Amino acid sequence: MTSDAVSAGGDPRRLLAEARGLVRRVRLAQRVTWLPLLVLAVVTFGAIPVSGWGSTVVSDCRAVDGGQVCKIWEPVPQLYWLVALSLAYVVIAGGYLRVARARGVDARVLPYVLTGVVLAVVLFAALAAGAGAWIVSDPQLLDPSGVVQVLFRLLTPIGGIGLALLVLAWLERHPELLVFAFGYLAVVLVPINFGWGVHWGGRWHDAPMLIIGGGVLLLGSAGFGLAHRLRRPR
């Protein structure tokens, strides 16, 4: 990659300005923000049939005042998320490295990939160990402040995707992606479902949130991809 900057003639301030400008150009050149959003959207949409047809194991139920607490274990969907997210971050890393080599710049994608894989493994281990324990007989027994619900959603794969996007935004010094990541987390953690599918139960109870979360990622991918094309020099 070359720079078109004019020689600073030894002026430290101009040298610093040119160096900062070159760093910014390198960061812009190595950004392929649409790629992780697209790959993660595909993974999220793929979880819909897996969640719908996967088995649910309920065990270790015990009575509490006004309700019942059980350990909920969904082996097939949770195994899907572990494998799919791990493969997704490998694909994302490969895409970033390929673009970086083509443009002659470096790509700081390894910390993002490691964060994503570690989050997937930790979430899988936590759920397998019983972090999915939930009051199933009376939802009114949950923390009325909603803190428990928010923390529980954060410990889900779609919550982990948002955390990984925050890491990517930090690595790329990408304020637009940072705003998008917080918006995505707001949709996932609140959750914002526009009233659609709120009464769905049984095996398809996760489908509305997965469709909305995947849709947000897909729209984000399209938006960042369009912005990248418009910014690319002709």
C-alpha positions, 0 to 999 in steps of 0.5 A, a space after each residue: 500500500 502506498 501513500 500520496 502524502 507530500 513530504 512534511 519537510 521535517 516538520 514534526 506536526 506534519 509528520 505526526 499528521 501524515 502518520 495518523 492519516 496513514 494509520 487511518 487509511 490502513 484501518 479503512 483498507 483492512 475493514 471487512 465489517 460486512 463479512 462477520 455480520 453476514 457469517 454470524 447472520 447465517 449461523 443465527 438463521 441456521 439455529 432456527 430449525 436446530 432449535 425447533 427440532 432439537 430435544 430438551 432435557 428437563 431434570 433436577 426439578 425442585 419445588 420453591 415457593 409458588 413455583 418450580 426450578 428445573 435444570 434445562 439442557 438442550 444438547 443439540 442446539 447448544 452443540 450446534 452453536 458451539 460448532 457453528 460459531 467456532 467454524 464461523 470465526 475461522 471463516 471470518 479470520 480467513 476472509 480478513 487475512 485474504 483481504 489483508 494480503 490482497 491489499 498489502 496490510 496487516 489484519 488484527 483479527 486473531 484476538 477477535 477470533 479467539 474471543 469469539 471461540 472462547 465465548 462459545 466454549 465458555 457459554 456451552 460449558 456454563 449451560 451444560 453445567 446448569 447455568 440454564 436452570 430456570 423457573 418454568 412453572 411461574 414466570 412471575 417468580 423471576 426478578 421483577 427488575 429484569 436483571 436476571 432476564 438480561 443476564 440470562 440472555 447475555 449468557 446465550 449464543 446470540 448475546 455472545 455474538 454481541 460481545 464479540 462484535 464489541 471486541 471487533 469494534 475496539 480492534 478496528 477503532 470502528 465507532 459505527 460498528 460500536 454503535 451497531 453492536 450496542 444496538 444489536 445487544 439492546 435488541 437481544 437483551 431487552 428483547 425487542 420483538 415488536 410483539 411478534 411471536 410472544 405467545 409462541 411456545 413449545 419447540 419454536 419459542 426461540 424462533 422469533 428472537 433468532 429471526 429478529 437477531 439474524 435479521 439485524 445482523 443481515 441488515 447490518 452486513 448490507 449497510 456496512 457493505 454498501 458503505 464500503 463500496 461507496 467509500 472505495 476509490 474508483 
